[in-house]
Amino acid sequence: MADFIPVNEPLLDGNEKRYLAECIDTGWISSEGPFVQRFEQAFAARMGRKHGIAVTNGTAALDAAVAALGIGPGDEVILPTFTIISCILQIVRAGATPVLVDSDPLTWNLDVTQIETKITPRTKAILVVHL
Ligand SMILES: Cc1ncc(COP(=O)(O)O)c(C=O)c1O
C-alpha cells in the first residue's frame, strides 16, 4: 500500500448504519425525505438562517452559491491553489475568472497574507476552502 497523507477521512462513528438502513426500509433513498428535512432545518439553525436547501453534492452547492451571489462575466473570484477542480469549474462556468492564491505550507489553506495583492475592482468573492 502506498504511503500518502490523506486530505480528509470520513467520520463514521455515529448512527450512519442505522440511518442508512432506515432510508432503505422506508424507501426514502432519493429526492426528499425526513432526513433531508432534518438536515436542512438543522443546518439553517446552525447558520442562523430561516431556510436551508440541501443539494446532491459539493459541486452542486458551489454552483448554487455562485448563482446566488450573481457571479458572472467580468467578475473575479479569489480561491486557493490547493482545492478540488469543482471550485474553479463553477467560476469558469459562470463566465467569471478564477484568481489563484498560493496555499500556506503549514495549514494547506489559502495563504491569507497573499489575498490583498490579488484584490481588484473586479473581485466579487473570495472562496475560502477549509482543508
Ligand atoms: C473543497 C471541495 N469543494 C467541492 C468538492 C466537490 O464535492 P462533490 O465531490 O461532492 O461534488 C469537494 C470534494 O471533495 C471539495 O473537497
Ligand as a Chemical Component Dictionary entry (heavy atoms), coordinates in Angstrom:
data_LIG
# 
_chem_comp.id                   LIG 
_chem_comp.type                 NON-POLYMER 
_chem_comp.pdbx_formal_charge   0 
_chem_comp.three_letter_code    LIG 
# 
loop_
_chem_comp_atom.comp_id 
_chem_comp_atom.atom_id 
_chem_comp_atom.alt_atom_id 
_chem_comp_atom.type_symbol 
_chem_comp_atom.charge 
_chem_comp_atom.model_Cartn_x 
_chem_comp_atom.model_Cartn_y 
_chem_comp_atom.model_Cartn_z 
_chem_comp_atom.pdbx_ordinal 
LIG C1 C1 C 0 -13.353 21.740 -1.224 1  
LIG C2 C2 C 0 -14.259 20.902 -2.065 2  
LIG N1 N1 N 0 -15.154 21.524 -2.858 3  
LIG C3 C3 C 0 -16.006 20.807 -3.634 4  
LIG C4 C4 C 0 -15.957 19.423 -3.651 5  
LIG C5 C5 C 0 -16.881 18.686 -4.573 6  
LIG O1 O1 O 0 -17.769 17.914 -3.870 7  
LIG P1 P1 P 0 -18.526 16.700 -4.583 8  
LIG O2 O2 O 0 -17.484 15.676 -4.927 9  
LIG O3 O3 O 0 -19.477 16.255 -3.506 10 
LIG O4 O4 O 0 -19.232 17.251 -5.791 11 
LIG C6 C6 C 0 -15.041 18.753 -2.857 12 
LIG C7 C7 C 0 -14.985 17.280 -2.866 13 
LIG O5 O5 O 0 -14.166 16.663 -2.232 14 
LIG C8 C8 C 0 -14.162 19.517 -2.057 15 
LIG O6 O6 O 0 -13.243 18.912 -1.288 16 
# 
loop_
_chem_comp_bond.comp_id 
_chem_comp_bond.atom_id_1 
_chem_comp_bond.atom_id_2 
_chem_comp_bond.value_order 
_chem_comp_bond.pdbx_ordinal 
LIG C1 C2 SING 1  
LIG C2 N1 SING 2  
LIG C2 C8 DOUB 3  
LIG N1 C3 DOUB 4  
LIG C3 C4 SING 5  
LIG C4 C5 SING 6  
LIG C4 C6 DOUB 7  
LIG C5 O1 SING 8  
LIG O1 P1 SING 9  
LIG P1 O2 DOUB 10 
LIG P1 O3 SING 11 
LIG P1 O4 SING 12 
LIG C6 C7 SING 13 
LIG C6 C8 SING 14 
LIG C7 O5 DOUB 15 
LIG C8 O6 SING 16 
# 
